[in-house]
Amino acid sequence: MSYICPLCNGLVVPEQACPHCLQGLSECGKLDDYTGPYSPYSLQTSSSMAEEDGNENGCIHMMYCHHCQTSTLWAVAQWDMSGNL
């Protein structure tokens, strides 16, 4: 099966609210971009985080709130594109 992340491919615009102050969050890219395969600071991989959330076809993105200066992770469900190829 072929899956794509709609956020990585610019197919959707993230409109998430900060869980702390309810202001808008800015999307900062995939978590894998920050914790690459050789990162010494990686506590767990994004694929294991997606499986814990019940979404084995998920893409974990880093979201940042400029108002309260906190970051949060957001699991984005990937779209199945196998029938559209």
N, C-alpha and C positions, 0 to 999 in steps of 0.2 A: 504494500500500500504506500501511497505517496501523500505525505502530509506537509502543509506549509503553515507558518505562523502568520496570521493576518496582520499583526502589529509589526513584525519584522519586514513584511512586504508592503507596508503602507496602505493596506486595504481597509483598515479601521483607524479611527482617531481615539486615543485613550481619553476617557472622561471620568477618571476616578477621583474621589474625594479622599483627603488625608484622614486616616482613622483617628488622629489626635485633635486636629483643629478644623476639619471639614473644608479646608481650602483645596483648590485644584492641585493635582500632582503633575509633575513633569516626567515624561518617560525618558530614561537615561540609557536604554539599550538592554541587551540580554545579560543575564547574570553570568553566563559563560564567558562573555567578553571581559569581565572583571576577574573571574577566577579560572582562567585558562587551565589547560591540562597540567601545567607545571607550577601552579600557584601553591606556595607553602601555607597560605592562609585559608585554604578551602576546607570548611568543616564538613560539608556534604555536597555531592554533585547536584546539579539542577534536575537531572533525570530522576534521582531518588526522591527529591522534593516533590516532583510532579506525581510520582507514584503514591506518595503519602497523601496527597490531596485527592487521590482517586482519579487522576487524569494522567494516564500513561502517555498520552499524546500531547503533553503540555510544553509550553515554552515559558520559562521563568524570566520576568523582566524586572529591572530595578526602577523604582519610582521614587521621586524626590520632591519634598515639600519645601518650597523656598520661604514660606511663612514661618514654620516652626523648625526648619532645618533638620528634618528627619527623613530617613529613607525607609522604604518598605518594599517587599517583594510581591509581585502580582503574577499569578499563574494564568497564562493565556491559552485557551483551548485551541489546538491546531485544527485546521480544516482538512478533511479528506478530499484529496484531489485525484484519486486513482480513477474515478469514473469520467473525469473531464479531460484526460490526456489523450 
